[in-house]
């Protein structure tokens, strides 16, 4: 849910202080996942905490207005399917290996 227009966007004050001291190329570690990406942040790399580690996020122009947490996933996707999916993946790998061998001939 978005913030009220009269309140304006939420940007963490401490994050802006760190940004003023940082040089381009430095990684700024932060736990403020709810903070909006402001135009001043373009070109900087932020280490956004996902609950376990800091994931580097390089800020570009199209990210302005989004939240930092959107670019640092908190859950690791393994895959769907179980046993049946493993069989399908094994079959596709053998098919790909056969295609590579055929291409070399």
SEKOL-276523 format. One record per residue: residue number from 0; residue in three letters; z, x, y of N, C-alpha, C in turn. Coordinates in nm, 2 decimals, always signed. Each point is the difference from the previous one (the first is absolute). Layout:
SEKOL-276523
> pos,code,n.pz,n.px,n.py,ca.pz,ca.px,ca.py,c.pz,c.px,c.py
> NUM,ALA,Z,X,Y,Z,X,Y,Z,X,Y .
...
//
This chain:
SEKOL-276523
> pos,code,n.pz,n.px,n.py,ca.pz,ca.px,ca.py,c.pz,c.px,c.py
> 0,UNK,+0.00,+0.08,-0.12,+0.00,-0.08,+0.12,+0.00,+0.09,+0.12 .
> 1,UNK,-0.08,-0.03,+0.10,-0.02,+0.08,+0.12,+0.12,-0.03,+0.10 .
> 2,UNK,+0.02,+0.10,+0.09,+0.10,-0.02,+0.10,-0.05,-0.08,+0.11 .
> 3,UNK,+0.09,-0.06,+0.08,-0.03,-0.08,+0.11,-0.08,+0.08,+0.11 .
> 4,UNK,-0.09,-0.06,+0.06,-0.08,+0.08,+0.10,+0.09,+0.04,+0.12 .
> 5,UNK,+0.10,-0.08,+0.03,+0.09,+0.04,+0.12,+0.09,+0.12,-0.04 .
> 6,UNK,+0.02,+0.02,-0.13,+0.08,+0.12,-0.04,-0.08,+0.12,+0.00 .
> 7,UNK,-0.13,-0.01,-0.03,-0.08,+0.12,-0.01,+0.01,+0.07,-0.14 .
> 8,UNK,-0.08,+0.10,-0.02,+0.00,+0.06,-0.13,+0.13,+0.09,-0.02 .
> 9,UNK,+0.04,+0.01,-0.12,+0.12,+0.09,-0.03,-0.04,+0.14,-0.04 .
> 10,UNK,+0.04,+0.09,+0.09,-0.03,+0.14,-0.03,+0.14,+0.07,+0.01 .
> 11,UNK,+0.03,+0.07,-0.10,+0.13,+0.07,-0.01,+0.02,+0.10,+0.11 .
> 12,UNK,+0.10,-0.01,+0.08,+0.03,+0.09,+0.11,+0.01,+0.15,-0.04 .
> 13,UNK,+0.07,+0.02,-0.11,+0.02,+0.13,-0.05,-0.13,+0.07,-0.05 .
> 14,UNK,-0.09,-0.09,-0.05,-0.13,+0.05,-0.04,-0.08,+0.05,+0.12 .
> 15,UNK,+0.01,-0.07,+0.11,-0.07,+0.04,+0.12,+0.05,+0.13,+0.05 .
> 16,UNK,+0.13,+0.02,-0.01,+0.06,+0.12,+0.05,-0.05,+0.12,-0.09 .
> 17,UNK,+0.00,-0.02,-0.13,-0.05,+0.10,-0.09,-0.15,+0.03,+0.03 .
> 18,UNK,-0.07,-0.10,+0.03,-0.15,+0.01,+0.03,-0.02,+0.08,+0.13 .
> 19,UNK,+0.09,-0.01,+0.10,-0.02,+0.07,+0.13,+0.03,+0.15,-0.03 .
> 20,UNK,+0.08,+0.04,-0.09,+0.04,+0.14,-0.03,-0.10,+0.06,-0.09 .
> 21,UNK,-0.07,-0.08,-0.08,-0.09,+0.06,-0.11,-0.13,+0.05,+0.06 .
> 22,UNK,-0.06,+0.09,-0.08,-0.13,+0.06,+0.03,-0.10,-0.07,-0.10 .
> 23,UNK,-0.13,-0.02,+0.04,-0.09,-0.05,-0.10,-0.01,+0.10,-0.12 .
> 24,UNK,+0.01,-0.06,-0.12,+0.00,+0.08,-0.12,+0.13,+0.00,-0.06 .
> 25,UNK,+0.11,-0.03,+0.07,+0.13,-0.01,-0.06,+0.02,-0.13,-0.07 .
> 26,UNK,+0.08,+0.00,-0.10,+0.03,-0.12,-0.08,+0.13,-0.06,+0.06 .
> 27,UNK,+0.00,-0.12,+0.04,+0.12,-0.06,+0.05,+0.06,-0.10,-0.11 .
> 28,UNK,+0.11,+0.04,-0.06,+0.06,-0.08,-0.10,+0.07,-0.12,+0.06 .
> 29,UNK,-0.01,-0.12,-0.06,+0.06,-0.12,+0.05,+0.04,-0.10,-0.11 .
> 30,UNK,+0.10,-0.07,+0.03,+0.04,-0.11,-0.10,-0.03,-0.13,+0.07 .
> 31,UNK,-0.06,+0.00,+0.12,-0.03,-0.13,+0.07,-0.13,-0.06,-0.04 .
> 32,UNK,+0.00,-0.06,-0.12,-0.12,-0.06,-0.05,-0.04,-0.12,+0.08 .
> 33,UNK,+0.09,-0.07,+0.07,-0.03,-0.12,+0.07,-0.06,+0.03,+0.14 .
> 34,UNK,+0.00,+0.12,+0.04,-0.05,+0.04,+0.13,-0.15,-0.02,+0.01 .
> 35,UNK,-0.05,-0.05,+0.11,-0.14,-0.02,+0.02,-0.07,+0.13,+0.04 .
> 36,UNK,-0.12,+0.01,-0.03,-0.08,+0.12,+0.04,-0.05,-0.02,+0.14 .
> 37,UNK,+0.04,+0.09,+0.09,-0.05,-0.01,+0.14,-0.11,+0.09,+0.03 .
> 38,UNK,-0.08,-0.02,+0.10,-0.11,+0.09,+0.03,+0.04,+0.15,+0.02 .
> 39,UNK,+0.13,+0.02,+0.05,+0.05,+0.14,+0.02,+0.01,+0.08,-0.13 .
> 40,UNK,+0.00,-0.07,-0.12,+0.02,+0.06,-0.13,-0.13,+0.05,-0.06 .
> 41,UNK,-0.11,-0.03,+0.06,-0.13,+0.04,-0.06,-0.01,+0.15,-0.01 .
> 42,UNK,-0.04,+0.05,-0.12,-0.02,+0.14,-0.02,+0.12,+0.07,-0.06 .
> 43,UNK,+0.11,-0.07,-0.01,+0.12,+0.06,-0.06,+0.01,-0.04,-0.14 .
> 44,UNK,+0.08,+0.09,-0.08,+0.03,-0.03,-0.14,+0.14,-0.04,-0.01 .
> 45,UNK,+0.03,-0.12,-0.06,+0.13,-0.04,-0.02,+0.04,+0.00,-0.15 .
> 46,UNK,+0.12,+0.05,-0.03,+0.05,-0.01,-0.14,+0.08,-0.13,-0.01 .
> 47,UNK,-0.06,-0.10,-0.05,+0.06,-0.13,-0.01,+0.07,-0.01,-0.13 .
> 48,UNK,+0.13,-0.03,+0.00,+0.09,-0.01,-0.12,-0.03,-0.12,-0.08 .
> 49,UNK,-0.02,+0.01,-0.13,-0.03,-0.12,-0.08,+0.11,-0.03,-0.09 .
> 50,UNK,+0.12,+0.06,+0.02,+0.12,-0.03,-0.08,+0.03,+0.12,-0.09 .
> 51,UNK,-0.10,+0.09,-0.02,+0.02,+0.11,-0.09,-0.04,+0.13,+0.07 .
> 52,UNK,-0.12,+0.00,+0.06,-0.05,+0.12,+0.07,-0.07,-0.04,+0.13 .
> 53,UNK,-0.04,+0.10,+0.08,-0.07,-0.03,+0.12,-0.15,+0.02,-0.03 .
> 54,UNK,-0.08,-0.11,+0.02,-0.14,+0.01,-0.02,-0.07,+0.02,+0.13 .
> 55,UNK,-0.09,+0.11,+0.01,-0.06,+0.03,+0.12,-0.11,-0.11,+0.04 .
> 56,UNK,+0.01,-0.04,+0.12,-0.09,-0.10,+0.06,-0.06,+0.05,+0.12 .
> 57,UNK,-0.14,+0.03,+0.01,-0.06,+0.05,+0.12,-0.05,-0.12,+0.07 .
> 58,UNK,+0.04,-0.02,+0.13,-0.03,-0.12,+0.08,-0.13,+0.01,+0.06 .
> 59,UNK,-0.09,-0.10,-0.02,-0.13,-0.01,+0.07,+0.00,-0.12,+0.09 .
> 60,UNK,-0.11,-0.02,+0.07,-0.02,-0.11,+0.10,+0.01,-0.13,-0.07 .
> 61,UNK,-0.05,-0.02,-0.12,+0.00,-0.13,-0.06,+0.14,-0.05,-0.05 .
> 62,UNK,+0.09,+0.09,+0.00,+0.14,-0.03,-0.05,+0.09,-0.06,+0.12 .
> 63,UNK,-0.05,+0.01,+0.12,+0.08,-0.04,+0.11,+0.03,-0.15,-0.01 .
> 64,UNK,+0.13,-0.04,+0.01,+0.04,-0.14,-0.01,+0.05,-0.03,-0.14 .
> 65,UNK,-0.02,+0.08,-0.10,+0.06,-0.02,-0.13,+0.13,+0.07,-0.01 .
> 66,UNK,+0.08,-0.02,-0.11,+0.13,+0.06,-0.02,-0.02,+0.13,-0.08 .
> 67,UNK,+0.09,+0.09,+0.02,+0.00,+0.13,-0.07,+0.02,-0.03,-0.15 .
> 68,UNK,+0.08,-0.09,-0.04,+0.03,-0.03,-0.14,-0.12,-0.05,-0.08 .
> 69,UNK,-0.10,-0.05,+0.07,-0.12,-0.05,-0.07,-0.08,+0.11,-0.07 .
> 70,UNK,+0.01,+0.12,+0.05,-0.07,+0.11,-0.05,+0.08,+0.09,-0.09 .
> 71,UNK,+0.12,-0.04,-0.04,+0.08,+0.07,-0.09,+0.05,-0.09,-0.11 .
> 72,UNK,-0.07,-0.02,-0.11,+0.04,-0.09,-0.10,+0.13,+0.03,-0.07 .
> 73,UNK,+0.08,-0.10,-0.03,+0.13,+0.02,-0.06,+0.00,-0.01,-0.15 .
> 74,UNK,-0.10,-0.05,-0.06,-0.01,-0.02,-0.14,-0.11,+0.07,-0.06 .
> 75,UNK,+0.02,+0.06,-0.11,-0.11,+0.08,-0.07,-0.07,-0.09,-0.10 .
> 76,UNK,-0.13,-0.02,+0.02,-0.08,-0.08,-0.09,-0.04,+0.08,-0.12 .
> 77,UNK,+0.03,-0.04,-0.12,-0.05,+0.08,-0.12,-0.13,-0.06,-0.04 .
> 78,UNK,+0.00,-0.12,-0.06,-0.12,-0.07,-0.04,+0.04,-0.13,-0.07 .
> 79,UNK,-0.10,-0.08,-0.02,+0.02,-0.13,-0.07,-0.04,+0.02,-0.15 .
> 80,UNK,+0.04,-0.08,-0.09,-0.07,-0.01,-0.12,+0.08,+0.04,-0.13 .
> 81,UNK,+0.08,+0.10,+0.00,+0.07,+0.04,-0.12,-0.09,+0.06,-0.10 .
> 82,UNK,+0.01,-0.04,-0.13,-0.07,+0.06,-0.11,-0.15,-0.02,+0.01 .
> 83,UNK,-0.04,-0.13,+0.03,-0.14,-0.03,+0.01,-0.07,+0.08,+0.11 .
> 84,UNK,+0.07,+0.02,+0.11,-0.06,+0.08,+0.11,-0.02,+0.14,-0.04 .
> 85,UNK,+0.09,+0.06,-0.07,-0.01,+0.14,-0.05,-0.12,+0.02,-0.09 .
> 86,UNK,-0.03,-0.10,-0.08,-0.11,+0.01,-0.09,-0.13,-0.01,+0.08 .
> 87,UNK,-0.01,-0.08,+0.10,-0.12,-0.02,+0.09,-0.02,+0.13,+0.07 .
> 88,UNK,+0.11,+0.06,+0.05,-0.02,+0.13,+0.08,-0.04,+0.11,-0.09 .
> 89,UNK,+0.05,+0.01,-0.12,-0.04,+0.10,-0.10,-0.15,-0.01,-0.03 .
> 90,UNK,-0.04,-0.13,-0.02,-0.14,-0.03,-0.03,-0.09,+0.05,+0.12 .
> 91,UNK,+0.04,-0.03,+0.12,-0.08,+0.03,+0.12,-0.01,+0.15,+0.02 .
> 92,UNK,+0.11,+0.08,-0.04,+0.00,+0.14,+0.01,-0.10,+0.07,-0.10 .
> 93,UNK,+0.00,-0.06,-0.12,-0.09,+0.06,-0.10,-0.15,-0.03,+0.04 .
> 94,UNK,-0.02,-0.12,+0.06,-0.14,-0.03,+0.04,-0.04,+0.09,+0.11 .
> 95,UNK,+0.09,+0.03,+0.10,-0.03,+0.09,+0.11,-0.02,+0.14,-0.05 .
> 96,UNK,+0.08,+0.05,-0.10,-0.02,+0.13,-0.05,-0.14,+0.01,-0.07 .
> 97,UNK,-0.04,-0.10,-0.07,-0.13,-0.01,-0.07,-0.11,+0.01,+0.10 .
> 98,UNK,+0.02,-0.07,+0.11,-0.11,+0.00,+0.11,-0.01,+0.14,+0.06 .
> 99,UNK,+0.11,+0.07,+0.02,-0.01,+0.14,+0.05,-0.07,+0.09,-0.09 .
> 100,UNK,+0.03,-0.01,-0.13,-0.07,+0.08,-0.10,-0.15,-0.03,-0.01 .
> 101,UNK,-0.03,-0.13,+0.01,-0.14,-0.04,+0.00,-0.07,+0.05,+0.13 .
> 102,UNK,+0.06,+0.01,+0.11,-0.06,+0.04,+0.12,-0.02,+0.15,+0.00 .
> 103,UNK,+0.08,+0.08,-0.07,-0.02,+0.14,-0.01,-0.12,+0.04,-0.08 .
> 104,UNK,-0.04,-0.08,-0.10,-0.12,+0.03,-0.08,-0.13,-0.01,+0.06 .
//
